[in-house]
Amino acid sequence: MEIQPVLEYLVQHASQLSPTEYRFNKTEIEILITGIGLLHTTFALTNYLCDHNPDIWIQAGIGGALDHSLETGKVYQIGNEMLVGFGAQDKDGTILSPFDLHWLDKNTFPYTNQQLVCPPFPIEIDLPSASGMTSLYAHGNEEAIELLRNSSHAQIENMEGAAFFYVSLIKKIPFASIRSVSNMVEERNKEKWDFKKSIQSLGEEIINILNKL
């Protein structure tokens, strides 16, 4: 659903080589649907790499804005990702990360100052930058959100980004992560989410990138 406009564009403007492969502007493009969450994404990416060697790859999806200065329906390039909810819970309910607990050094590869950081991408992407926060679930409880906001400086919540960044950095594949904001991270109310606008704007930006290949 999140990349439906891109699929429709490729069907109309590219040569389809297989159900998931296209040739567009002399470039071979393959669509990989990783599924929801860290486990599905990690398996899908590593399984794909068993017999594929992509020159570049791009993660595209929607997410919730923890930073309410971001705009619903607007698209951002994710410059860095962090994994939240991983470590140990303190007595006040906050989660102590492996870095807080000294289980990992903050600059242990592939981390840079506790973050998974995206290196420069070979194709120019003219989008505002935002930081990503990967969680096991989409937060919808005000108390939990406030704890999260007080302990994290990330801006866009998602459930797959850290897996994509981690695998890309380990395997040294040039990558980019593009996210459109579908909702604010607040008390769960799907009536306030704007899937249509966020998916449409995400599709437009991914198509812009494809036309630069």
KAMO-V263334 format. One record per backbone hydrogen bond with DSSP energy under -0.5 kcal/mol. NH is the residue of the N-H (numbers start at 1). CO is the residue of the C=O. Records with the same first field share a line. If there is no record, write none. Layout:
# KAMO-V263334
NH = CO / CO
This chain:
# KAMO-V263334
4 = 1
6 = 3
7 = 3
8 = 4
9 = 5
10 = 6
11 = 7
12 = 8
13 = 9
14 = 10
15 = 23
16 = 14
17 = 15 / 21
18 = 21
22 = 29
23 = 15
24 = 22 / 27
27 = 24
29 = 22 / 27
31 = 20
32 = 30
33 = 31
34 = 32
40 = 36
41 = 37
42 = 38
43 = 39
44 = 40
45 = 41
46 = 42
47 = 43
48 = 44
49 = 45
50 = 47
51 = 48
57 = 174
59 = 176
60 = 58
61 = 178
63 = 180
64 = 157
65 = 183
66 = 64 / 155
67 = 155
68 = 66
70 = 67
73 = 181
74 = 71
76 = 179
77 = 128
78 = 76 / 177
79 = 77 / 130
80 = 130
81 = 116
82 = 132
84 = 82 / 134
88 = 96
90 = 94
93 = 90
96 = 88 / 94
97 = 95
101 = 97
102 = 99
103 = 98
104 = 98
108 = 105
111 = 108
112 = 115
114 = 106
115 = 112
116 = 81
117 = 115
118 = 79
119 = 117
126 = 124
127 = 125
128 = 75
130 = 77
132 = 80
133 = 156
134 = 82
135 = 133 / 158
139 = 137
145 = 141
146 = 142
147 = 143
148 = 144
149 = 145
150 = 146
151 = 147 / 148
152 = 148
155 = 131
156 = 131
157 = 64
158 = 133
163 = 160
164 = 160
165 = 161
166 = 162
167 = 163
168 = 164
169 = 165
170 = 166
171 = 167
172 = 168
173 = 168
174 = 55 / 172
176 = 57
178 = 59
179 = 76
180 = 61
181 = 74
182 = 63 / 180
183 = 63
185 = 65
186 = 184
188 = 140
192 = 189
193 = 190
194 = 182
195 = 193
198 = 194
199 = 195
200 = 196
201 = 197
202 = 198
203 = 199
204 = 200
205 = 201
206 = 202
207 = 203
208 = 204
209 = 205
210 = 206
211 = 207
212 = 209
213 = 210
